[in-house]
């Protein structure tokens, strides 16, 4: 009788641990997918804003969109980002949600293209701030997902390729 109870208790604990491990793995996978979809939605939104910026005369992007053509695309990209945001709120940890919130303040770049002429210094500063926020999001998401190692190096804005080619 004692042996049977002991065996039952050990088996129950083993099954409980296995179930918990599998549940944690499923949630890790969900968070990974959610963070990735959100990052892609933000990147798409930023890309449209950059293309409109190129249409306004900023040379950092080579495929310009005129505001009349690009602003509806920007609105669609923002709607998609807002939808993905709800999933981040559902599965993200507090630090990653805070970092994502800071990154999605790229709407400042959207406001710049909506308001028309912007000086180059403000445009560059807005992109640098977005880049720093992006790096913080990835660092936090990697930590939440238990991904070891340093995050990839930051991309510098504006890109230095024109200067490098000229030099």
N, C-alpha and C positions, 0 to 999 in steps of 0.2 A: 504494500500500500504506500509506504513512504517513498519507495523507488518510483512508483507510478506518478505520484504527486511531484516529485523532483523532476522527473522526465518531462511532465506536462509544463511545469514552470519554466524550464530551460527552453523548451520548444516554443512556448508562448513569447518569451523574451526575444528569442532569435527571430521569430516571425515579425514581431513588432519593430525590431531594429531594421529588418529588411524592408518592411513597408515604409518606415520613416525615411530610409535612404532613397528608396525609389521615388517617394513623394518629393523629397528635396531635389533630386535629379530632374524631375519633371518641371518643378518651379524654376530651377536654374535655366533649363532650356527655354521656358516661357519668357523669363526675363531677358535672356539673350536675344530671342526673336523680337521682343517688344522694343528693347533698346536699339536694335539694328533697324527696325522699321521706322522708329522715330527719327533716328539719325539720318536715314535716307530721305525722309520727308522734309526735314529741315534743310538738308543739303540741296534738295530740288528747289525749295523755296528760295534759298540764297542764290542758286544758279540763275533763276529767272530774274531776280533783282539785279544781279551782276550784269546780265545781258541787257537789261533796260538801262543800267548805268553806262554800258558801252554805247548804247544808242544815244545817250546824252553827252557822249564825248570822252568818257573815261577809257583809257587804253589798256586796262588790265585784262579785258576779256575780248576775244576775237570774233565772237558771233553776236553782234548787236541785235537788239529788238527795239523797235520804236515803242514809246510808251503806249500809244493807242493799241498796238498789237499785244504788248507784254502785260499790261495791267490786268486784263481779264485772266491771263495765265497765272499771274501772281496771286490773284484772289482765290483761284482754284487750289493753288499750292498751299496757301494759308489754311483753307478749309480742310485739306487733307492732313496737314500738320496738326491742326486742332483735334481732329478725330483720333489720330495716333497718340496724342497727348493723354487722352483719357485712359488708355492702356498703361502708359507709364505711371500715371497716378495710382492705378490699381495694383501693379506688381512691383514698383520700384521701392527702394529703401529711401529714407528721408534725405540722405546726402545726395543721392543721384537725382532725385526729384528736384532738389534745390539747384543742382548744377544744370539740369535740363531746362529749368525755368529761366536761369540766367542766359543759357545759350539761345533759347527761343526769343530772346529780346533782339534777335536780328530784325525784328519788325522795325527797329530804328533805321536799318538800311532800306527797308521797304518805304518808310516815311520819306527818306531822302529822295528816292526816285519818284515818289508820288508828288512831292512838293516842287519838283523841277530843279532848276540850276542849283548845284551844290559845289562848294569849293573842294578842290582835290584833297586838301588836308583833312577836312571833315570826313570825306569818303574813305580815305585811308585809315583814319583813326577808328571809324565804325567797323571796318573790316578787321583791324587788329584786335579790337575788343571781342568781336565775334569769334576770332581764332583762339583767343585765350579761353573764352567760355567753352568752346568746343573741346579744347584739350582737357579742361577741368571735368567736363561731362564724361569723356572717355576714361579718364583716370578714375573717377568715381564708379562708373559702370564696371570697369575691370575689377576694381576692388570688391564691389558687390557680388560679382560673378566668381570671385576667387581666382582670377587669372593672374598668375605670377609674372613677375618681371616688370620692367619699366614700360610705360606706354610708348608708342612710336614718337619720334621727334616731331615737334610742332612744325607746321607749314608756315613760312613767313609771308606776310602780306605787306606791301605788294610783292609779287613774285620778282625775284632778282634776275630772271633769265634775260630780260632785255639789256640790263646793265652788263651782265656777264658776256653776252654776245657782242656788245659794243666795245668792250674793253680789250 
